[in-house]
């Protein structure tokens, strides 16, 4: 049981971590869509417009919560067991809904979330599967935000992470100049905030990576105490991996699709499907893939 009143929570902006991961699922969308530098800039602007700092999730995962969902339910008097029970209740309806999908879509979702790839022969299910994953992630997050209301420790955790990132951003220029990376200062990003680095071939986006700087969460100890073993990052050696398709598995992996650039791409596609009155869960997979291409083209035309 967490008790922050007995602990001093400090922020050390000089103890930073530079992250440069390749965001999952962008390549799946690029498989059937061409994005030029102008379109990339527009999509990037949409990703940057989201109010929540994408580094917050990375801080949570670095602190040991693979799901990045435990902070919503943290509170005095809670335990890792009580939090896991509540999270499983939130996830269970989506576990059941996934079981009702056509077998190829289920297989695609399972493989995407497990190893970030589309199974061979299931390429046309890639975009529909990502849209379903995105829907689940958004709805689960909305539910958890509602459950967060009134939880003092959850609010303290959130506010402390925001404060830590603000302090890092404020001091980053000086930290960068004084870094031990000198004289190779160019190895450190000029900005600590999230940046999206595209790679083009003949003016078409073929790959992308993120780069940002984070600091340790001031409430990392409380988070570790309240994170159930099955959701810990990394998974404890004596904890069996959750069964693919189970609630614990979904809680651990569904957040992958929430990365801001991937989210922006899927939001553009979802909006267009709504305009065309095509439900993402329909079985007209060829039409969904075609309209996904149209969505990105029309979005660029409407946002010159």
N, C-alpha and C positions, 0 to 999 in steps of 0.2 A: 504494500500500500504506500503510495507516494505521500511525502510530507515535506513540501517545499519550505515551510516555515523554519525548518532546522538547517536549511542550506543557504549558502550565499551563491547567487547566480551572477556570474561575471561574463563579460564579453571581451574577447581578445581578438581584435581585428587583425593583429599581426600574425595570428595562427590561422592562415587561410588555406584553401584547397582550390586549385584550378581544375576545372572539369572540361573535357572536350569530347563528349560522346557523340556517336551517330544516332540521331533519333529514330526509333523504330517505326516501320510501316510507311515512311515517306517513299521508299523504293517501290512498295506495292502500288501506290497511287501513280508513281511515275511510269510504271510498267505500261500503262495504257493512256497516259496523258503527257503531252509535251508542255514544258513551262520555260518561257524565255526570260531573260533578265528583267524586262519590264513587268511581266506577270509576277515574277518572284518578288519584286519590290512591293507590289500591291498586296500580295499574300503576307509578306513579312510585316507590313504595316498593320494588317488585321491581327496577326499574332501578337504584335507588340501592344495592341490596343486593349487587350484583356486586362482587367484591373488587378488580378492577383499576380504577384511576382513568381515566375516559374522556378526561381531558385529555392523557394520555400519547400517545395516537395523534395528537392534534392537534399536539403538539409535534414529533412525528416528521415529519408532513406539512409543517409550517411549515419544518422544517430541510431539506426538499427531497426526501423520499421519498414519492411519491404512493401507493405500495402499502402503506406502513407495515409491511412485512415484512422489509426488509433488516436491521433491528436484531437479529433473531433469529439471523442467521448471521454477524454481524460477529466477526472474530477477527484476531489478529496473523498475518500471512502470507496472509490472504485478499485477493482483488482484486475489483473490481466484476464482472469477467468470470466468476470462479469462483463468486461469489454468484449471478449471473444463471443460470448453468448449473444450480446446485442448486435454485433457485426454479422454474425451468422443469420440472425433473424432478418436483417436488412438484405443479405445476399440471397437467401433461399428462394424467394419468388423468381429471381433471375436464373437461378440454377434450373428450376423447373421449366421456365420458358425456353431456355436453350435446348432442353431435351425434346421439345416439340418442333424444332426446326428440321428441315430436310437433312438427311445424313451428310451430304457433301458440305453443307454450310456448317454443320456442327464440327465436322472434321477440320474445316478451314479455320474456324474460330479457335479450336483447341490447339492447332499447330501454330497459328499466328501468335497466340498468347504464350505458348510454351517456348517456341524457338524463333519467333519473329519472321516466320516464313510461310508461304502458301504451299500446300502439298502439290506435288506434281499432278497435273491433270485437273486441278481445281482453280485455275487462274481466273475463270470468269466469276468465281464466288468471292474473290478477294475484296473488292469494293463493298458488296453487300454485307460481307462479314464484318468489315471495319465499321460500317455504319451501325450495325447492331451492337458491336462492342462499345462504340462511342455513346450510343443511347443508354446502355446499361451504366457506363461510368458516370455520365451526367446525372442520371436519375438517382443513382446511389449517393453521389456527392451532394445533391440537393437534399436528400433525406437526412444525411448526416449533418449538414449545416443546420437543419431544423432541430436536430437532437442536441446540437452544441449549445443552443441558447440556454443560459442559466448555469452553465458549467464553468465555475470560476477558474479551475486549473487549465481548462482548455483555452480560455480567453487569455490567461497569463502566458501560456505557451506561445500562442499566436502573436501576442503583442511583443514578447521578448525576441522572437525571430525577426519580426519586422524591424525592431530597434537595432538588432545586430546587423542586419543587411544595410540599414541606413548609415550606421556608423562605418561599416566597411566601405561603402560608396564614398562617404565623406573623406575618408583617410586614404583611399586607394592610390591616388597619385603619389603621395608621399611614401607610402609603403612600397610601391613599385620602384621608386627611385632608390630607396634604401635597401632593396631586396638583395639577398645573397646571390641572386641570379646575375648580378652585375659582374662583368661587362656585357653579359648577354641579356640585357633588359628587354630586348625585342622578343624574347621567349615568353614574356608575360603579356597578357592582353592589356591594351590601353585602358579599357573600361572593365569594371568588375561586373556590370550588368550583363544579362543574357544577350548574346549576339548569335546571328545565324550566318554561317559561312557556306555559300553555294559553290558548287563545282560544275562547270559547263563543258559541253562538247558540241562544237558547232552551234553555239547559242541556245542549246537545250540543256536544262538542268538534269544532271545525271546522278548527282549525289549531294548531300548536305550534312554538315555537322554543326553542333552547337558548341559554344565556348562561354564559360562564365566563371566567376569566382564566388565561393561561399565560405562561411565561417561555421564553426561548431554551434549547434543549438544550445543556448544557455540552460535549457531544461532537458538536456539529453539524458541525464540520469533518471529523471522521473519518467521519461518516455520509455527508456529501456525496462524499467520496473513494470510498466503497465502494458508492454507489448507481449502478447502471447507467444510462446516458443514457435508455433507453427507459422507466425507472421514475421518472425525476426529475420533480419538481414545481417550476416548470412544465416541460413538455417542451421541451428545447432546440430552437431554431428550425431547426437543421439535422438534427434527428432526426425521421424520419417517424413518424406516429402508428401504433401497433400495429394490425394488422388485427382487426376485430371478430370475436370467437370464438377468437382465438389465445391461447396461454399468456401472452404478455406483456400482452395486453389484459385477460385475466382477473385477472392479478396486480395490475394497476393499479386495477381498479374494483370487485372483488368485496367489498372491505372496507367499502364504503358501508353494507351491511346490518348491519354490526357495531355501529352506534351503539346505546347502551344502551337507549333507550326503544323503538326499533324491535325490538331483540333481545328485550326483555321481552314485547312484543305477540306476536311470533312464537313465543316459548317457551310462552306460554299456549295458543296454538292447537295447537302441536305436541304438548304434553302431552295435550290433549283428544283429538286424533286417535289417539294411542297408546291411550288408554282405550277409545275406540270401535273400536280395531283397524282403523283406516283408514290405509293407507300413503300418505304425502304424494305419492309418485310415481305413485299410481294415476291412471287416466284418468277417474275419476268426479269431474269438476271441479265440477259442480253440488252434489254431496254435500259436497265439501271446503269450498266457500264457505258452505254452510248450517251445517256444523259449526263453522266459524270464528266465525260469529255466536254460536252456542251456547256456544262456549268462553269468550268474554268475559263472557257473561251468567252462566254457572255459576261462573266465577272470582270474580265480584263476590259472588255468593250465599254462596260458601264462605269469603270473606274480608271479613266485614262490618266 
